[in-house]
Amino acid sequence: MIGYFRSGQASLFGQSLAVQRYFEVLIQSGAVQYVPLLLVAWLLCGSNQAFCQGGPAMEMDDIDYWVGVGNNRSALVVDWTDNSAADPALVWGYRWDGNATGAEMITAIVTADRRLFARVNPPAGSSTVLYGLGYDATGDQQFALDDGTEFDAAGFAVTGPADLAVSVDSEDFYAEGWFTGLWHYGVSDPELSSSNPYAGGTWISAPSGVASRLLIDGSWDSWTYTPTFDFEAFAENPHAAQRPITPGDFEPDRDVDGADLLIWQRGFGIRSGATLEQGDANGDGMVDEDDLNLWQASFSLLASTTVPFWAVPVPSTSKLAIFLLCCCSSNLARSSSRYAGGSTARTGHFNG
């Protein structure tokens, strides 16, 4: 149906200038220690899209891509193929304080992940309908549908009921439906001692719409496309979605500018547990001069070149050894993936 690990056919040659200039700026800014990690990620993720997919995400701590700030955590799992344990579903994490809804979670994640796209209905009272979800699996920032649907800078398209459109690039993921299928919304059962459906818990169909769904700490949400209207279809085989890092983009809003510097200044001095949104550019849990160097490197590149900025999903330092061992035994002669950043911030449409 959808080939998750089929790679694109883009050439690495077109990226070479942007990559070379980026590494030069990194070195000039004093962020030399990050060049090997980013270079390895480019060589391996750039030549094999499969390596840019994270490993199994059966627990909250397995999730790589977190959005938001707060002490509470929830997970969002998207599965483009129902009743299939062969194709991985993708998992994102969401942090918040106070109250939050399922609508706020999916809006924040679509907003943050530039590869994720959503087709929804015009807001009407408390009713929010999800018609389609897409994912730029090749990372070439050319996601499009064959019916000409236009997604805004936020990654949303607001339309009427939608059926049968497919992604122009067959390597990207997309499914939509209203009359010919649907995206089934499931949630972890709060009545069980374990709220994790992959560790003793279970899925149930959401008892309310996404805008009315109140998240609880440790909860999981499932969006699964089913062409047979199966209300028992829930996300299977969860794998961690990877963040396409633009070092220094702390908002994140697809660019690196003074607003990101202000976030770093506010977070400066945090010694542990810092997030990207607090100014931690290198994922070490601290906000310090190293993060400022990465912001400066990205800011300098974006200010000095018209070449689209390049960024790839970079594995965390703690996982790099496993990442390299897996790559040593695999075929690196596959086609490349690429990512060009730079756009405006996304705005949410899941408001009821």
C-alpha positions in Angstrom: 0.0 0.0 0.0 2.3 2.7 1.3 6.0 1.9 1.1 7.5 3.5 4.3 11.1 2.7 3.6 11.3 3.3 -0.2 13.8 6.1 -0.8 13.5 9.1 -3.1 15.5 9.7 -6.3 17.0 13.1 -5.5 20.7 13.7 -6.1 23.1 14.6 -3.3 24.9 17.0 -5.7 22.3 19.7 -5.3 22.8 19.8 -1.6 26.6 20.0 -1.6 27.0 23.8 -1.7 24.6 24.4 1.2 26.1 21.6 3.3 29.7 22.8 2.6 28.8 26.4 3.6 26.9 25.3 6.7 29.9 23.3 8.0 32.2 26.2 7.3 30.0 28.5 9.4 29.9 25.9 12.2 33.7 25.8 12.3 34.0 29.6 12.1 31.6 30.0 14.9 33.5 27.7 17.2 30.9 24.9 17.1 33.5 22.4 15.8 32.5 19.6 18.1 29.1 19.2 16.3 30.5 18.9 12.8 31.2 15.1 13.1 27.7 14.3 14.3 26.0 16.4 11.7 28.3 15.2 8.9 27.6 11.5 9.8 23.9 12.2 9.9 24.1 13.8 6.4 26.1 11.0 4.9 23.9 8.3 6.3 20.5 9.9 6.3 21.2 11.5 3.0 22.0 8.2 1.4 19.4 6.1 3.1 16.0 7.3 4.1 15.3 4.3 6.3 18.0 5.4 8.7 16.1 8.7 9.3 13.3 6.7 10.8 13.6 6.3 14.6 13.5 2.9 16.4 10.5 1.3 18.0 8.7 3.7 20.4 6.9 1.5 22.9 7.4 3.8 25.8 7.3 7.6 26.3 11.1 7.6 26.8 11.5 6.1 23.3 10.0 9.2 21.7 12.6 11.4 20.0 10.4 14.3 18.7 8.9 16.3 21.5 6.8 19.4 21.1 5.7 21.9 23.8 7.0 22.6 27.3 5.6 21.2 30.6 5.6 18.5 33.1 2.8 16.4 31.5 3.5 14.1 28.6 1.2 12.5 25.9 2.0 10.6 22.7 0.5 10.9 19.3 0.7 7.9 16.9 -0.2 8.2 13.2 -0.7 5.0 11.2 -1.3 5.3 7.4 -2.1 1.6 7.0 -4.7 -0.1 9.2 -4.3 -3.6 10.5 -0.7 -3.9 9.4 2.2 -4.6 11.8 4.6 -4.5 8.9 4.6 -0.7 8.1 5.6 1.4 11.1 3.3 4.1 12.5 5.1 7.4 13.5 5.1 8.7 17.1 5.5 12.2 18.4 5.4 13.5 22.0 3.6 16.5 23.5 4.4 18.3 26.7 2.1 20.7 28.5 1.0 22.1 31.9 -2.5 22.8 33.0 -5.2 21.6 30.6 -4.7 20.4 27.0 -6.9 18.7 24.4 -6.2 16.2 21.7 -6.9 19.1 19.2 -4.1 21.2 20.8 -1.7 18.3 20.7 -2.2 17.4 17.0 -2.2 21.1 16.1 1.1 21.7 17.9 2.7 18.7 16.3 1.6 19.5 12.7 2.7 23.1 13.4 6.2 22.0 14.6 7.0 19.2 12.1 7.4 20.8 8.7 7.0 17.3 7.1 3.5 16.7 8.5 0.4 18.0 6.7 -3.3 17.9 7.7 -6.5 18.4 5.6 -9.4 19.5 7.8 -12.9 20.9 7.6 -13.8 24.5 8.2 -14.3 24.9 12.0 -18.0 24.6 12.8 -18.9 24.9 16.5 -17.2 22.2 18.4 -16.9 19.8 15.4 -13.5 19.3 13.9 -13.1 16.7 11.1 -9.8 15.4 9.9 -10.0 14.3 6.3 -6.4 13.7 5.4 -2.9 13.4 6.9 0.3 13.5 4.9 4.0 13.2 5.6 7.0 14.4 3.5 8.9 11.1 3.8 11.5 12.0 1.3 12.2 15.3 3.1 12.5 17.3 -0.1 9.8 19.9 0.9 7.8 19.2 -2.2 4.8 17.5 -0.6 1.7 17.9 -2.9 -1.5 16.2 -3.8 -2.7 15.3 -7.2 -5.9 17.2 -6.9 -4.1 20.5 -6.5 -5.0 21.1 -2.8 -2.9 23.9 -1.4 -1.5 23.7 2.1 -0.8 26.9 4.0 2.5 27.7 5.6 1.2 26.0 8.7 0.8 22.7 6.8 -3.0 22.8 6.9 -5.6 22.7 4.1 -9.1 23.7 5.0 -11.6 22.1 2.6 -14.8 20.2 2.3 -15.1 16.4 2.5 -12.1 14.9 0.6 -11.7 11.5 -0.9 -9.2 9.6 -3.2 -6.5 12.3 -3.6 -2.9 10.8 -3.4 0.5 12.4 -3.0 2.2 13.5 -6.2 5.4 11.9 -4.9 4.6 8.2 -4.4 7.4 8.0 -1.8 5.5 10.4 0.5 2.7 9.2 2.9 -0.8 10.4 2.4 -4.3 9.0 3.0 -7.7 10.8 3.1 -11.3 9.9 3.2 -14.8 10.7 4.2 -17.1 8.7 2.0 -14.5 6.1 0.9 -12.7 5.7 4.3 -11.8 7.7 7.3 -9.2 8.6 9.9 -10.2 6.7 13.1 -9.4 8.5 16.3 -8.5 6.3 19.2 -7.3 7.0 22.7 -5.6 5.0 25.5 -8.2 3.6 28.0 -7.9 5.7 31.1 -9.7 3.0 33.2 -6.7 0.7 33.1 -3.7 0.8 35.4 -1.4 1.2 32.4 -2.4 4.0 30.0 0.2 2.7 27.5 -1.5 0.5 24.8 1.9 -1.0 24.0 2.7 -2.0 27.6 -0.4 -3.5 29.2 -3.0 -0.9 28.3 -5.4 -0.9 25.4 -6.9 1.4 22.8 -10.6 2.4 22.7 -12.4 4.6 20.2 -12.4 8.2 21.4 -15.6 8.9 23.3 -15.6 12.5 22.2 -14.2 14.6 19.3 -10.6 15.7 19.2 -11.4 19.2 20.4 -13.2 17.9 23.5 -10.7 15.2 24.3 -8.9 16.2 27.5 -5.4 14.8 27.8 -4.0 13.2 30.9 -0.4 12.7 31.8 0.9 9.5 30.2 -2.0 9.2 27.7 -1.7 8.1 24.1 -3.7 9.2 21.0 -4.0 7.1 17.8 -5.0 8.3 14.3 -5.3 5.4 11.9 -6.6 5.5 8.3 -9.1 2.8 7.5 -10.6 2.3 4.1 -13.1 -0.1 5.5 -14.5 2.2 8.3 -13.0 -0.1 10.9 -13.7 1.5 14.3 -11.4 -1.1 15.9 -8.4 0.1 13.8 -5.6 1.5 16.0 -2.0 2.4 15.4 0.4 -0.6 15.2 4.2 -1.0 15.1 5.0 2.5 16.6 8.3 4.1 15.5 9.7 7.4 16.7 9.4 10.3 14.3 12.7 12.1 13.9 13.1 15.9 14.2 14.6 17.6 11.1 16.9 19.8 13.1 17.8 23.3 12.1 20.2 24.1 15.0 19.1 27.3 16.7 15.5 27.2 15.6 14.0 27.3 19.1 10.5 28.4 18.3 10.5 26.3 15.9 9.2 28.2 12.9 11.4 27.1 10.1 13.9 30.0 10.4 16.6 31.1 12.7 16.3 34.8 13.8 16.3 37.2 16.7 13.2 35.6 18.3 15.2 32.4 18.7 18.1 34.3 20.3 15.6 35.8 22.8 14.5 32.3 23.7 18.1 31.2 24.2 18.7 34.3 26.4 15.7 33.5 28.6 16.8 29.9 29.0 20.5 30.6 29.5 21.8 28.9 32.7 19.5 25.9 32.7 21.8 23.1 33.7 19.6 20.0 33.2 16.3 19.0 31.5 16.2 21.8 29.0 14.2 21.4 25.8 14.6 22.8 22.3 11.9 25.3 23.1 14.0 26.6 26.0 17.1 27.1 24.0 18.9 23.7 24.0 20.2 23.4 20.4 22.4 20.3 20.9 20.1 18.1 23.0 22.4 17.9 26.1 19.8 19.2 28.4 21.6 22.5 29.1 21.3 26.0 27.7 24.8 27.4 27.4 27.4 29.0 25.1 27.4 25.8 22.9 23.8 26.4 22.0 24.5 30.0 21.2 27.3 28.9 18.8 24.9 26.7 17.0 22.3 29.5 16.7 25.0 31.8 15.4 26.1 29.3 12.8 22.6 28.8 11.5 21.8 32.5 11.6 25.0 33.4 9.8 24.3 30.9 7.0 20.7 32.0 6.5 21.8 35.6 6.4 24.6 35.1 3.9 23.2 32.7 1.3 20.1 32.3 -0.9 20.7 28.6 -1.1 17.9 26.8 0.7 19.0 25.8 4.2 19.7 22.2 4.6 18.8 20.1 7.7 18.4 16.4 8.3 16.9 14.5 11.2 19.8 14.1 13.6 19.8 11.2 16.1 20.5 12.0 19.7 24.1 11.6 20.9 23.2 8.7 23.2 21.8 6.8 20.2 24.6 7.5 17.8 26.6 4.4 18.6 23.6 2.1 17.8 22.9 4.2 14.8 26.4 3.7 13.4 26.4 -0.1 14.1 23.1 -0.5 12.2 24.5 1.5 9.3 27.7 -0.5 9.0 25.7 -3.7 8.1 23.3 -2.0 5.7 23.3 -0.9 2.1 24.3 2.8 1.9 23.9 2.9 -1.9 20.3 4.0 -1.8 19.0 7.3 -3.1 19.1 10.4 -1.0 16.7 12.4 1.0 17.0 16.1 1.6 15.4 18.8 3.6 15.3 22.6 2.9 13.9 24.8 5.7 12.7 28.3 5.8 9.1 29.5 6.0 6.6 31.1 8.4 5.2 29.8 11.6 2.3 27.4 11.4 -1.1 28.2 12.9 -3.6 25.7 14.2 -6.9 24.7 12.7 -8.1 22.2 15.2 -10.1 24.7 17.2 -13.6 23.8 18.3 
